[in-house]
């Protein structure tokens, strides 16, 4: 990749590989490995593979965000979501975007990059990010025979694949996915990952915005990485709005665990199932789930291209 000019947020792509959702008893676990690639890397993605298993009385369906609600025969206790069965995943090649976590807010900022450091170009033309091309977005429908409160468990995690993120000169880096920019792993890209849950409805209320790795910070010159931060700006969500104005979501609006373990840290309610369908047979609702690489974050830079991270999201029934 040319290290002098990279524009319009095309310095990398995030390919989802074998992403798995599993609902066992009262828990849904989404696991998988995602990798960050340059736009000049030729990669054939495996796509997204989802397996769902639901307890008695609970049924699940997943559709592309904004698509019509699933029909009765699409709900199941076990479903498989992949590019073969769900064509909307075929073009999922994610790049840097910026937004507040709600659908319609995501933009692809123009970036000028030199020496590993990218600067946002507010004088250039920006484009709106495309769902399931620039970032992952799907609607998760849940229906049940009785009302329930659905949450995300404290143990849910989005973590680097490498077990060692930094090292001293001369140390072995086997299995650490080392960067060519310094003594650190490309897997530090996880510091730029964001996950949001948005409630259904016209207001698109953000129920959750999660920074899974706020402890990681790439230096301005891309020569080193801090991995043990427990507070500071990395615990806030910086983004740009449609007017190209930088904004911040503070700690009160963001979940960012400071235990350095890449977990959510506490159970978080995301939706209540209280309304029945037209026939009155089931209680039903849905949430929109988004996952993206925040282009405003220093970690979404050339030094970390090729990094990988693993995902485990666990949905739970929070009522008795």
FENSULDA-V25218 format. One record per pair of residues at least 12 apart in sequence whose C-alpha atoms are under 6 Angstrom apart, sorted by the first residue. I is the first residue (numbers start at 0). J is the second residue. D is the distance in whole Angstrom. If there is no record, write none. Layout:
# FENSULDA-V25218
i: [I:I]
j: [J:J]
d: [D:D]
This chain:
# FENSULDA-V25218
i: [3:3:4:4:5:5:6:6:6:7:7:7:8:8:8:8:8:10:10:11:11:11:11:12:12:12:12:12:12:12:13:13:13:13:13:14:14:14:15:15:15:16:16:16:16:16:17:17:17:18:18:18:18:19:19:19:19:20:20:20:21:21:21:22:22:22:23:23:24:25:25:26:26:26:27:27:28:28:28:29:29:30:30:31:31:32:32:33:33:34:34:35:35:35:36:36:46:47:48:48:49:49:50:50:51:51:52:52:53:56:56:57:57:58:58:58:58:58:59:59:59:59:60:60:61:61:62:62:63:64:64:64:90:91:91:92:93:93:93:94:95:95:95:96:96:97:97:97:98:100:105:106:106:106:107:107:107:108:109:115:115:134:135:135:136:136:137:137:138:138:139:139:140:140:141:141:141:142:142:143:143:144:146:146:147:147:148:148:148:148:149:149:149:149:149:149:149:150:150:150:150:150:151:151:151:151:151:152:152:153:153:153:153:154:155:155:155:155:155:156:156:156:156:157:157:157:157:158:158:158:159:159:160:160:160:161:164:164:165:165:166:180:180:181:181:185:185:186:186:188:188:188:190:190:190:191:191:191:191:191:192:192:193:193:193:193:194:194:194:194:195:195:195:195:196:196:197:197:198:199:206:208:209:209:210:211:212:213:213:214:214:214:214:217:229:234:235:235:235:236:238:272]
j: [112:113:111:112:111:112:109:110:111:108:109:110:95:107:108:109:110:37:38:36:37:38:94:35:36:37:38:92:93:94:34:35:36:92:93:33:34:92:33:46:47:32:33:45:46:47:31:47:48:30:31:47:48:31:48:49:50:49:50:51:50:51:52:51:52:53:52:53:54:315:316:313:314:315:313:314:311:312:313:311:312:310:311:309:310:308:309:307:308:306:307:304:305:306:304:305:82:81:80:81:79:80:78:79:77:78:76:77:76:143:144:142:143:74:75:76:141:142:74:75:140:141:74:140:138:139:137:138:137:136:137:138:132:131:132:132:132:133:134:133:292:293:294:293:294:238:293:294:238:195:128:126:127:128:126:127:128:125:125:221:301:291:289:290:288:289:287:288:286:287:285:286:284:285:283:284:285:282:283:281:282:281:272:273:271:272:271:316:317:318:268:269:270:271:315:316:317:267:268:269:314:315:266:267:313:314:315:266:313:263:264:265:266:262:262:263:311:312:313:261:262:310:311:211:261:309:310:261:308:309:186:308:307:308:309:175:183:184:182:183:182:222:302:222:223:303:306:306:307:298:303:306:212:215:298:292:293:296:298:299:291:292:209:210:290:291:208:209:289:290:207:208:288:289:287:288:286:287:286:286:269:253:253:254:255:261:261:233:234:226:227:228:229:298:257:255:248:249:250:248:295:284]
d: [6:5:6:5:6:6:5:5:6:6:4:6:5:6:6:6:6:6:6:5:4:5:5:5:5:6:6:6:5:4:6:4:6:6:5:6:6:6:5:6:6:6:6:5:5:6:6:5:5:6:4:5:5:6:5:4:6:5:5:6:5:4:6:5:4:5:6:6:5:5:6:6:5:5:5:4:6:5:4:5:4:5:4:5:5:6:4:5:5:6:4:6:5:5:5:5:6:5:5:4:5:4:5:5:5:5:5:4:4:5:5:6:4:6:5:5:6:5:5:6:6:5:5:5:6:5:6:5:5:6:4:5:5:5:4:5:6:4:5:5:5:6:4:5:5:5:5:6:5:6:5:6:4:5:5:6:5:5:6:6:6:5:5:5:6:5:6:6:6:4:5:5:6:4:6:6:6:5:4:6:5:5:5:5:6:5:4:6:5:6:6:6:5:6:6:5:6:5:4:5:6:5:6:5:6:4:6:4:6:5:5:4:4:6:5:6:5:5:5:5:4:6:5:6:6:6:4:5:5:5:5:4:6:5:6:5:5:5:6:4:6:6:6:5:6:4:4:4:5:5:6:6:5:5:6:5:5:6:5:6:6:5:6:5:6:5:6:5:6:5:5:4:6:5:6:5:6:5:5:6:6:5:6:5:5:5:5:5:5:5:5:4:6:6:5:6:6:5:6:5:6:6]
